[in-house]
Amino acid sequence: MSKKKELSFEEAMEKLEEVVEKLEQGDVPLEEAISMFQEGMTLSKQCHDKLKSVESSMDRILHADGKVELTTFQEE
């Protein structure tokens, strides 16, 4: 049994863009479109989870004295 390799954020985004582009063309058979939609949702969740993880890591700022300060980055 082989495990699927974890995609990087960039790889997942690239695959998601390919899926969206194919679905937008509209010439995909229904069963294949459903499968592609499910793959797209999985890729979207993977990208979202990676971004949340990075955001969480970025919320911690290390000061020169070695103390960690929690900060919240606000969306514009």
SEFI-526215 format. One line per field, with one value per residue (C-alpha): residue in one letter; x, y, z; residue number from 1. Coordinates in pm, 1 decimal. Layout:
aa	(A_...)
px	(X_...)
py	(Y_...)
pz	(Z_...)
i	(NUM_...)
# end
This chain:
aa	(M_S_K_K_K_E_L_S_F_E_E_A_M_E_K_L_E_E_V_V_E_K_L_E_Q_G_D_V_P_L_E_E_A_I_S_M_F_Q_E_G_M_T_L_S_K_Q_C_H_D_K_L_K_S_V_E_S_S_M_D_R_I_L_H_A_D_G_K_V_E_L_T_T_F_Q_E_E)
px	(0.0_150.6_74.7_-10.6_261.1_151.2_130.9_290.3_59.7_177.1_123.9_-225.2_-317.4_-190.4_-395.9_-700.2_-665.5_-648.7_-965.0_-1151.9_-1041.1_-1161.3_-1494.7_-1545.7_-1507.9_-1829.2_-1754.9_-1681.7_-1921.2_-2135.1_-1974.2_-1626.5_-1735.6_-1861.2_-1532.4_-1336.1_-1552.7_-1480.0_-1107.3_-1129.0_-1300.3_-1029.9_-755.7_-932.5_-951.3_-585.7_-485.1_-707.1_-558.6_-203.8_-281.6_-437.8_-128.9_102.8_-118.7_-102.6_275.9_296.5_92.0_393.9_667.9_999.8_1160.0_1532.9_1503.3_1370.4_1013.8_731.0_449.8_121.1_-3.8_-306.7_-270.9_-587.0_-721.1_-766.1)
py	(0.0_331.7_656.7_965.0_1226.1_1538.5_1822.8_2157.0_2458.3_2564.9_2218.1_2194.0_2540.7_2453.5_2133.2_2319.3_2579.7_2300.6_2139.7_2471.5_2551.2_2212.7_2244.0_2597.0_2470.5_2276.9_1987.7_1731.5_1436.2_1455.7_1165.8_1300.9_1652.6_1524.8_1346.0_1655.1_1872.6_1641.7_1654.5_2033.6_2051.9_1830.1_2047.7_2363.1_2230.6_2129.8_2481.8_2639.5_2418.5_2503.0_2876.0_2851.6_2668.0_2935.0_3209.7_3046.6_3029.2_3390.9_3500.8_3431.5_3692.6_3619.4_3920.8_3981.1_3888.1_3544.7_3607.3_3512.0_3758.5_3648.4_3884.6_3873.7_3973.5_4136.3_4093.3_4410.7)
pz	(0.0_-101.7_75.6_-125.7_-112.3_74.5_-174.9_-102.8_-91.6_-437.1_-585.3_-435.4_-566.3_-913.4_-921.0_-789.1_-1064.1_-1324.6_-1185.8_-1183.2_-1538.0_-1667.9_-1487.8_-1619.7_-1976.6_-1919.2_-2153.1_-1881.3_-1844.0_-1529.1_-1340.7_-1412.7_-1315.5_-979.8_-918.6_-1018.7_-793.0_-498.4_-576.0_-593.9_-255.3_-102.8_-253.7_-135.1_221.1_209.7_99.2_364.4_637.2_529.8_531.7_878.4_1003.3_864.0_1003.8_1346.2_1325.9_1213.7_1516.3_1736.6_1729.8_1897.1_2062.5_2107.5_2476.2_2375.2_2487.7_2257.6_2205.7_2057.5_1790.9_1569.3_1207.5_1083.4_735.3_533.7)
i	(1_2_3_4_5_6_7_8_9_10_11_12_13_14_15_16_17_18_19_20_21_22_23_24_25_26_27_28_29_30_31_32_33_34_35_36_37_38_39_40_41_42_43_44_45_46_47_48_49_50_51_52_53_54_55_56_57_58_59_60_61_62_63_64_65_66_67_68_69_70_71_72_73_74_75_76)
# end
